[in-house]
Amino acid sequence: MVQELFKVFDRLRGQVSIVIVEHNLDLVLALADRVFALERGGVFHQGPAAPLLTDLEYRKKILWL
């Protein structure tokens, strides 16, 4: 079901802005242009999604994963 929704989001993303709250990080990063990471209600990181998807060391540094 989630993958079907993401297919729809992918088709819509060129026409509208979409906010996605999801725990499947790789799926979200593959679709997202920008990332806003929240902790306790505050933004602690914002930036392009591509580096978090492609660079695992950067992901560990930023998201502590």
Buried (B, 14 or more C-beta within 10 A) or exposed (E): EEEEEBEEBEEEBEEEEEEEEEEEBEBBBEBBEEBEBEEEEEEEEEEEBBEBBEEEEEBEEBBEE
